[in-house]
Amino acid sequence: MTAEIEYNIVEIFESLQGEGFNTGMPSIFIRFGKCNLACPWCDTNYNQFERWTFSRILRQVRSYGAKNIIITGGEPTIQPKLESLLDRLKADGYFLAIETNGLKTIPPQIDYIATSPKLLYQHKYRQRCIPSADEVRIVNDGDILPFCEQIERQIQAKHYYLSPCEQQGEMNLLDTVRKLGQLNQRLNGRKWQLSLQTHKLLGIE
């Protein structure tokens, strides 16, 4: 039975979207456990999760007022039977956004795709990644400019963002702004914007 399906859930909570094009949008976050990558600066304990039943997830989601759901992780696209849950959420009238590293196919129920390709795994992106998204967010964690240009060619998006990398409490904001300027001074290049994790600046979840 559908109600007996279980998922790896780190947390489910209601807050404001903190980054990207939809910053400030009231949203319900469903954070799944496990990931197919292992970025050293990741701020999510994606290996610390519980098994939640289908019905428990729905009860938690329905206890909130927002109608926008952000499917995130970890990496949500690796979750078994994810589409069963998405079908029910769509039937309940929710707008479904996903935050993904972009290496696996996106379920068709998703209304908005935010992908964050990772420089550390650029060899994987050369082999295969999603062809399009609503927004691309890349974290500035190294020699990022050639990778940004690579992703521009591979992923067609409406919006491209560069985000500072936070490690051990330090954020490389100045370096990120300088690199943003280098991207945007190209005559024929796409325009990039700065994306900050405003939820951290505001002290909210």
C-alpha positions as CSV (number, residue, x, y, z in Angstrom):
1,M,0.0,0.0,0.0
2,T,1.1,3.6,-0.7
3,A,0.9,4.5,3.0
4,E,3.6,2.0,3.8
5,I,6.2,3.5,1.5
6,E,9.1,4.9,3.6
7,Y,11.6,7.7,2.8
8,N,14.9,8.8,4.2
9,I,14.0,12.2,5.9
10,V,16.5,14.5,7.6
11,E,13.8,17.1,8.4
12,I,10.6,18.8,7.2
13,F,10.0,22.4,8.2
14,E,8.4,25.6,7.0
15,S,10.5,28.7,6.4
16,L,11.5,31.2,3.7
17,Q,13.5,30.3,0.7
18,G,16.8,31.8,1.5
19,E,18.6,31.9,-1.8
20,G,18.3,32.1,-5.6
21,F,15.5,33.7,-7.7
22,N,12.7,32.8,-5.2
23,T,14.4,34.3,-2.1
24,G,11.8,35.2,0.5
25,M,9.1,32.8,-0.8
26,P,7.3,31.0,2.1
27,S,8.1,27.3,1.6
28,I,7.9,23.9,3.1
29,F,11.2,22.1,2.9
30,I,11.3,18.4,2.6
31,R,15.0,17.4,3.2
32,F,15.9,13.9,2.1
33,G,18.8,11.9,3.4
34,K,21.7,10.5,1.5
35,C,23.7,12.0,-1.4
36,N,25.5,10.8,-4.5
37,L,28.3,13.4,-3.9
38,A,30.4,14.3,-0.8
39,C,31.3,18.0,-0.9
40,P,33.6,18.9,2.0
41,W,31.9,22.2,2.7
42,C,28.3,20.8,2.7
43,D,26.2,22.2,5.6
44,T,23.7,19.4,5.7
45,N,24.0,16.2,7.8
46,Y,22.4,14.2,5.0
47,N,23.5,10.9,6.6
48,Q,21.6,11.6,9.8
49,F,18.0,10.7,8.8
50,E,14.9,8.8,9.9
51,R,12.6,6.6,8.0
52,W,9.3,8.4,7.5
53,T,6.2,6.8,6.1
54,F,4.3,8.3,3.2
55,S,1.4,9.2,5.5
56,R,3.6,10.8,8.2
57,I,5.2,13.0,5.6
58,L,1.8,14.1,4.3
59,R,0.6,14.9,7.9
60,Q,3.6,17.0,8.6
61,V,3.4,18.9,5.3
62,R,-0.4,19.6,5.7
63,S,0.3,21.1,9.2
64,Y,1.9,24.1,7.5
65,G,0.3,26.9,5.6
66,A,2.7,27.4,2.6
67,K,1.7,26.0,-0.8
68,N,5.3,25.9,-2.2
69,I,7.3,22.8,-1.4
70,I,11.1,22.6,-1.9
71,I,12.3,19.1,-2.4
72,T,16.0,19.1,-1.2
73,G,18.6,17.0,0.4
74,G,21.1,15.4,0.3
75,E,20.2,14.6,-3.2
76,P,16.5,14.1,-3.7
77,T,16.7,12.5,-7.2
78,I,18.3,9.4,-5.8
79,Q,15.3,8.6,-3.5
80,P,13.4,5.4,-4.4
81,K,9.7,5.9,-5.2
82,L,10.0,9.7,-5.0
83,E,7.5,10.1,-7.8
84,S,4.8,8.4,-5.7
85,L,5.1,11.1,-3.1
86,L,5.3,13.9,-5.7
87,D,2.1,12.7,-7.4
88,R,0.2,13.0,-4.1
89,L,1.7,16.4,-3.3
90,K,0.7,17.6,-6.8
91,A,-2.8,16.2,-6.3
92,D,-3.0,18.3,-3.1
93,G,-2.3,21.5,-5.1
94,Y,1.3,22.2,-4.1
95,F,3.9,23.9,-6.3
96,L,6.9,21.7,-6.3
97,A,10.5,23.0,-6.6
98,I,13.6,20.9,-6.4
99,E,17.2,21.6,-5.3
100,T,19.5,19.1,-7.1
101,N,23.1,18.7,-8.1
102,G,21.8,18.0,-11.6
103,L,23.4,14.7,-12.3
104,K,20.2,12.6,-12.5
105,T,16.9,13.0,-14.3
106,I,14.4,15.3,-12.7
107,P,10.9,13.9,-12.0
108,P,8.2,15.3,-14.4
109,Q,6.1,16.5,-11.5
110,I,8.6,19.2,-10.6
111,D,7.5,22.8,-11.4
112,Y,10.8,24.6,-10.7
113,I,14.4,23.3,-11.0
114,A,17.3,24.9,-9.1
115,T,20.5,23.0,-9.8
116,S,23.8,23.4,-8.1
117,P,26.6,21.7,-10.1
118,K,29.8,21.0,-8.1
119,L,33.3,22.0,-9.2
120,L,34.8,19.0,-7.3
121,Y,32.9,16.7,-9.6
122,Q,33.3,18.5,-12.9
123,H,34.4,15.2,-14.6
124,K,30.9,13.8,-13.8
125,Y,29.2,16.8,-15.4
126,R,31.3,16.4,-18.6
127,Q,29.8,12.9,-18.9
128,R,26.2,13.7,-18.1
129,C,23.9,16.3,-16.5
130,I,20.5,17.7,-16.9
131,P,20.2,19.9,-20.0
132,S,18.0,22.7,-18.6
133,A,16.9,24.3,-15.3
134,D,15.1,27.4,-14.1
135,E,18.2,28.5,-12.2
136,V,21.8,27.4,-11.8
137,R,23.6,28.1,-8.5
138,I,27.4,27.4,-8.3
139,V,29.4,27.7,-5.1
140,N,32.7,29.5,-5.5
141,D,35.0,26.8,-4.0
142,G,38.0,27.1,-6.2
143,D,39.1,27.9,-9.7
144,I,35.4,28.3,-10.6
145,L,35.4,30.4,-13.8
146,P,36.1,27.7,-16.3
147,F,33.6,25.5,-14.6
148,C,30.9,28.2,-14.8
149,E,31.5,28.5,-18.5
150,Q,31.3,24.8,-18.9
151,I,28.0,24.7,-17.2
152,E,26.7,27.6,-19.3
153,R,27.3,25.4,-22.3
154,Q,25.7,22.3,-20.8
155,I,22.7,23.6,-18.8
156,Q,20.4,26.1,-20.3
157,A,18.8,28.2,-17.5
158,K,16.8,31.4,-17.0
159,H,19.1,32.5,-14.2
160,Y,22.7,31.9,-13.2
161,Y,24.0,32.5,-9.7
162,L,27.4,32.4,-8.1
163,S,27.4,31.9,-4.3
164,P,30.2,32.3,-1.8
165,C,31.6,29.2,-0.1
166,E,31.5,29.1,3.7
167,Q,34.1,26.9,5.5
168,Q,34.8,27.0,9.2
169,G,32.7,30.1,9.6
170,E,34.5,32.0,6.9
171,M,32.8,33.2,3.7
172,N,34.8,34.1,0.6
173,L,32.4,36.9,-0.3
174,L,35.0,39.4,-1.7
175,D,36.5,36.8,-4.0
176,T,33.1,35.7,-5.1
177,V,32.1,39.3,-6.1
178,R,35.4,39.7,-8.0
179,K,34.8,36.5,-9.9
180,L,31.2,37.5,-10.6
181,G,32.6,40.7,-12.1
182,Q,34.9,38.6,-14.4
183,L,32.0,36.6,-15.6
184,N,29.9,39.6,-16.3
185,Q,32.6,41.6,-18.1
186,R,32.6,39.0,-20.9
187,L,31.1,40.6,-24.1
188,N,29.2,37.5,-25.2
189,G,28.8,35.6,-21.9
190,R,25.7,35.1,-19.9
191,K,25.0,37.4,-17.0
192,W,25.4,36.0,-13.5
193,Q,24.0,37.2,-10.2
194,L,25.1,36.9,-6.6
195,S,23.2,34.5,-4.4
196,L,23.6,34.7,-0.6
197,Q,22.2,32.2,1.9
198,T,20.0,34.9,3.4
199,H,18.4,32.5,5.8
200,K,21.8,32.2,7.6
201,L,22.2,36.0,7.7
202,L,18.7,36.3,9.2
203,G,19.2,33.4,11.7
204,I,16.3,31.4,10.5
205,E,16.2,27.7,9.4
